Amino acid sequence: MNVNIQTVHFDADSKLVDHIESKCEKILQFHDRITKVDVYLKLDNIVHNIKDKIAEIKVLIPGHEFFVKHSSKSFEESFDGALDAVINQIKRKKEKLAA
């Protein structure tokens, strides 16, 4: 599995990158054919000075692609929320295929 982390308009510190990479390993236990995980981290500046942190996760499985976007006040929280959502999508898809 290939994990690709992209940041938009800032540089992620090593603590954040380590957090994302360790959490991405969890996805493998829900599906064994995951080929690629793309993580996009962005700063949202809609309301003047209050910046939301946005995490987008794209998971590629042969024949299917999962995409989730989540925003909150910290990148860790945004990423964890998006990760939970993408894991739920993978579980639902797997259940449909098994049924």
Legacy VTK file of the C-alpha trace (Angstrom):
# vtk DataFile Version 3.0
C-alpha trace
ASCII
DATASET POLYDATA
POINTS 99 float
0.000 0.000 0.000
1.314 3.405 -1.005
0.518 6.364 1.307
0.811 9.795 -0.297
0.462 12.906 1.901
0.014 16.295 0.219
-0.240 19.611 2.025
-1.645 22.778 0.483
-0.150 26.171 1.481
1.812 24.840 4.480
4.376 22.198 5.502
3.294 19.395 7.816
5.541 18.668 10.778
6.953 15.173 11.296
4.591 14.478 14.229
1.542 15.003 11.983
3.019 12.880 9.174
3.828 10.058 11.621
0.279 10.239 13.022
-1.230 9.929 9.531
1.052 7.100 8.423
0.452 5.034 11.567
-3.327 5.480 11.301
-3.312 4.559 7.591
-1.911 1.142 8.496
-5.251 0.491 10.254
-7.096 0.600 6.920
-5.367 -2.592 5.753
-7.248 -4.701 8.286
-10.561 -3.766 6.634
-9.570 -4.563 3.034
-6.530 -6.479 1.799
-6.429 -5.135 -1.792
-5.864 -1.439 -1.047
-3.284 -0.130 -3.503
-3.028 3.564 -2.644
-4.101 6.062 0.009
-3.951 9.782 -0.825
-4.239 12.261 2.051
-4.728 15.962 1.299
-4.383 18.497 4.108
-5.665 22.029 3.493
-6.285 25.240 5.395
-9.767 26.673 4.893
-9.978 30.446 5.204
-13.665 31.155 4.578
-14.265 33.142 7.779
-11.544 35.810 7.889
-9.046 34.727 10.569
-10.594 31.506 11.854
-9.046 28.720 9.824
-10.545 25.259 9.686
-8.226 22.385 8.945
-9.501 20.108 6.171
-8.413 16.506 5.656
-9.380 14.620 2.518
-8.693 10.910 2.117
-8.872 8.972 -1.134
-8.510 5.182 -0.930
-7.988 3.203 -4.120
-9.046 -0.437 -4.363
-9.082 -2.190 -7.751
-12.479 -1.385 -9.267
-13.474 1.155 -6.622
-12.439 4.496 -5.135
-13.466 5.896 -1.749
-13.290 9.622 -0.974
-13.981 11.453 2.298
-13.586 15.090 3.346
-13.688 16.245 6.964
-12.920 19.576 8.645
-12.327 20.643 12.245
-10.008 22.850 14.307
-6.972 20.501 14.126
-5.512 18.318 11.394
-5.368 15.270 13.672
-9.069 15.576 14.487
-9.978 16.168 10.831
-7.904 13.200 9.677
-9.298 10.872 12.365
-12.886 11.834 11.463
-12.234 11.287 7.759
-10.490 7.976 8.476
-13.480 6.701 10.476
-15.805 7.678 7.625
-13.698 5.992 4.931
-13.412 2.816 7.047
-17.224 2.753 7.315
-17.487 3.109 3.514
-15.046 0.231 3.002
-16.951 -1.973 5.471
-20.297 -1.247 3.771
-18.869 -1.978 0.321
-17.348 -5.244 1.553
-20.659 -6.284 3.160
-22.512 -5.599 -0.109
-20.024 -7.728 -2.045
-20.313 -10.564 0.464
-24.127 -10.540 0.421
LINES 1 100
99 0 1 2 3 4 5 6 7 8 9 10 11 12 13 14 15 16 17 18 19 20 21 22 23 24 25 26 27 28 29 30 31 32 33 34 35 36 37 38 39 40 41 42 43 44 45 46 47 48 49 50 51 52 53 54 55 56 57 58 59 60 61 62 63 64 65 66 67 68 69 70 71 72 73 74 75 76 77 78 79 80 81 82 83 84 85 86 87 88 89 90 91 92 93 94 95 96 97 98
